[in-house]
Amino acid sequence: MAIQFNLVSSMLILVLLSISSVEGQEGGGGGVIDVVAKFGAKADEKTYLSKPLLDDWKEACASTSPSKIVIPQGIYFLSTATLDGPCKAPIELQVEGTMKAPAADPGAFKEPKWIAFNRIENFKLSGGGGFDGQGTTAYKREGCKGHDYCGSLPIFHDNVLGCKNITFERFTVSAPNESPNTDGIHIGRSDGVNVLNSEIKTGDDCVSIGDGSKNLVINGVTCGPRHAISISSLRLFKNEEPIDGVTVKNCTMINTSNGVRIKTWPGAEPGTCSNIHFEDITVANVSSPIIIDQKYCPWNKCKINEESKVKLSYISFKNIHGTSARPEAFKIICSDTLPCENVELADIEIMHSGPNGPSVSQCSNVKPKVSGKQNPAACSTPIQAKPTLTA
């Protein structure tokens, strides 16, 4: 087990960069460092925790024996903090208290991040405490309300970039439904990330998967409201890396606009996305439970008359059941120039929960392999694909 804590109403919480082997290790004469007892941290909601925490980290990182840093129960203010490695031995950061961002105004930060962990191996973040970014107030700022995107605000709670063998378990994220573009966990250019037995409530994707991701497992995650689990916005930029090997299983989506989704930009850069598997998924009142969208074009910012250059292959949807808020239970829109290949649909049972008739499916540029129960009938309504103009 690795990361186990709560994120509440957050702006941007954690940036994990170049971290590997994030499984805690025990033993070997290591020390326990209490930030209150040793470095005088105060849970008075006035004194900043930043210096005591950085002093603790410096000492633990220099130790040749495993160390544990403990933040006791209480409420602490924490300004931006970057905890750098490499370190000489395993470190555990046990958070039992609540750490609050210094202000709800994102302008208080010079960079769009709050806490960053860089170049660390054998690291464990645990405990029953939480990180409160005070985002509820921030997202009510004039000029953001009512917009799908607000460029001045951070967009991830947890950004996992360039990491290897990292596990999130019993991880809780809570942000208001109206907080724009607040992904719970974003994963990019990382290998061997696991998100297990977690609950993520945000204003955007529960988990978003970006370029260069491989060998990912998302298991036992509950998502809602807003979006759910997306392989997101592929090939918008040059030099993006392929996605290969993503398994999403035993997950539940409640009152979300999307369920499981793959989306690519039309007319953008070429690339590949393969070996993607969605299994044993429950959807409850989800607007669009299953989506492949290669005409993704939010805010009309794309080459709208061109086809996607991303090749999608070896994709499966198995045992997905529940209810859809709209008649279209699933929609698979693939590129006309690079049709989807080796797509499998097995045991799909999605009922329309609304008044406008039974559930239906729509497909273009795909010939899926179909098995088991199919409700609605697979690809029963061929369509002339049109760009998706909203996020």
Protein Blocks (a to p, Z undefined) as FASTA:
>chain_A
ZZdcddehifbfbdcehiahiacceejhiacddfklmnopacehlacfklmmmmmmmmmm
mpcbdcdddddeddddddddddddddfbdcddddfbdcddfbfblklpmbdcfbdcehie
hiadedjbdcdehlmmmmmpghjgopabdfkbcfbfbdcehiahiadehiacdddfklgh
iafbdcehiehiacehiadddfbdfbdcdehiahiacehiaedehifddcehehkbghia
cdehiadehiacehiabfcdcdddehiacdddehiacehiacehifblbacdfkbcghhi
acfkbccfbdcehiadehiadddfbfblbacdddfklccehiacehiadddfbfnopadd
ddehiacddehjddddehkbccdddddfbZZ
